[in-house]
Amino acid sequence: MVKIVNIEKESEADKAGIKKSDSLIAINGNTIEDAIDFNFFCADEPLELVLEGKSGLYKAKFRSAGSNGIEVEELKIRHCGNNCIFCFINQNPKGMRKTIYVKDEDYRFSFLYGNYFTLTKITQKELDKIVRMRLSPLYISVHAVDNEVRKKLLGVKKDDELLEKMKYLTVNGIELHTQIVLCPGYNDGKVLEETITTLRKFHPMVRSVAVVPVGLTGHRENLPAIEPVSKELADKTVKLISKLNKKYKKEINTNFVFAADEFYLKSGTECPDEDYYEDYIQYEDGVGMVRNFIERFKESIEFIPDQIAEKTLVTIVTGGLFYPVMKEIVLPEMKKVKNLTVKLIKADNKLFGRSVTVAGLLGGADIISAVGKVKSENDILLIPSTCLNYDGRFLDDLTIGDLTKKTGYKVHLLENPVEIFEKI
């Protein structure tokens, strides 16, 4: 059953006497376990609801499909039971916002938000539900198809029958996007190639594969030893994926497998052209972000003015990984503007450790430490929009207001540095 958290006034549900805090048990004979069930079965008409209130069980009938004014409780996240040797959550420092410590393993959040999950604990009942409700696409963390390697990576003892589960989903029309977290010495080289070529057999229902480098923080006490992805391994991985891209482009007219931007930046290889990324289907996994930034910046160069009215200092903060891109692409264009002084700062990540160089993982305190105190009250600080969550908080729970208070800068959160000219 699922709890009702609100009833719209004057709605059909209100007229039927349904109350907030009552429980919804079934719709047209189908058991309701969560909000997804509710939305799915409310699409039928007419509707017969079985509910439970203070006086016991009762029924309500509606002619029309839809919620009829009922709002049910939000999904309760299902936690991960794996013990992955590379799990980033296990490497988190103390003192961050609480949601950062949640390990989810939930097909519902995969469908709704694109979260990756492993399929290790999913039941046949849940697989049937996915197929019945057409919860597609889903995002699957594969990491390896070799059973022994996968067990080591996920920290599980039994074969979780990954390929059988994927076969069931794909045969029944569920599209999958997949990812491989590359851990040197575990699933690179031949193991990586085997995993990719096995996933290729599921195409077109397995739509894509993203290969991302393992993220290692300075907080791996009592965790298995894993080496970071080296420049040499990054280069080998880029070359392997490029080889497979050429093969798959001829066979199935798609690149199919994509390396995360970090492989290109670490190996010193130029990121592919925009068309390569096929509408950025793995963008949220760090695939194509660099190319997208470069192309959007180039498109906006024509809007950069020749001169601004008053002398202004703009300080741009980024992480070590993206620093060369900003220095090569952005700085030369911004420095052409008269009366504008641009300063680019590479912030060290003290929150996770200096080995973490992604801008989106910078804490507010990292930025405060990097920029210091403002010299003029009109000075502007630009920080990456990826640093904050939807509530406007950094990973260490600081806010833009905290940055302004500590540094004195006028802080702006921008995706494209050119946007600052709208605010100067």
Sequence and secondary structure as in RCSB ss.txt:
>XXXX:A:sequence
MVKIVNIEKESEADKAGIKKSDSLIAINGNTIEDAIDFNFFCADEPLELVLEGKSGLYKAKFRSAGSNGIEVEEL
KIRHCGNNCIFCFINQNPKGMRKTIYVKDEDYRFSFLYGNYFTLTKITQKELDKIVRMRLSPLYISVHAVDNEVR
KKLLGVKKDDELLEKMKYLTVNGIELHTQIVLCPGYNDGKVLEETITTLRKFHPMVRSVAVVPVGLTGHRENLPA
IEPVSKELADKTVKLISKLNKKYKKEINTNFVFAADEFYLKSGTECPDEDYYEDYIQYEDGVGMVRNFIERFKES
IEFIPDQIAEKTLVTIVTGGLFYPVMKEIVLPEMKKVKNLTVKLIKADNKLFGRSVTVAGLLGGADIISAVGKVK
SENDILLIPSTCLNYDGRFLDDLTIGDLTKKTGYKVHLLENPVEIFEKI
>XXXX:A:secstr
 EEEEEE TTSHHHHTT  TT EEEEETTEE  SHHHHHHHTTSSSEEEEEEETTEEEEEEESS S TTEEE   
   B     TT SGGG  SSS GGGG  B  HHHHHHH   B  SS  HHHHHHHHHHT   EEEE S SSHHHH
HHHHT SS   HHHHHHHHHHTT  EEEEEEE TTTSSHHHHHHHHHHHHTTTTTEEEEEEEE    S  TTS  
     HHHHHHHHHHHHHHHHHHHHHHSS  EEE HHHHHHHT     GGGGTTTTTGGGTSSHHHHHHHHHHHH
GGGS SEEEEEEEEEEEE TTTHHHIIIIIHHHHTTSEEEEEEEEE   TTT TT   GGG  HHHHHHHH S S
STT EEEEEGGGS TTSB TTS BHHHHHHHH  EEEEESSGGGGGGT 
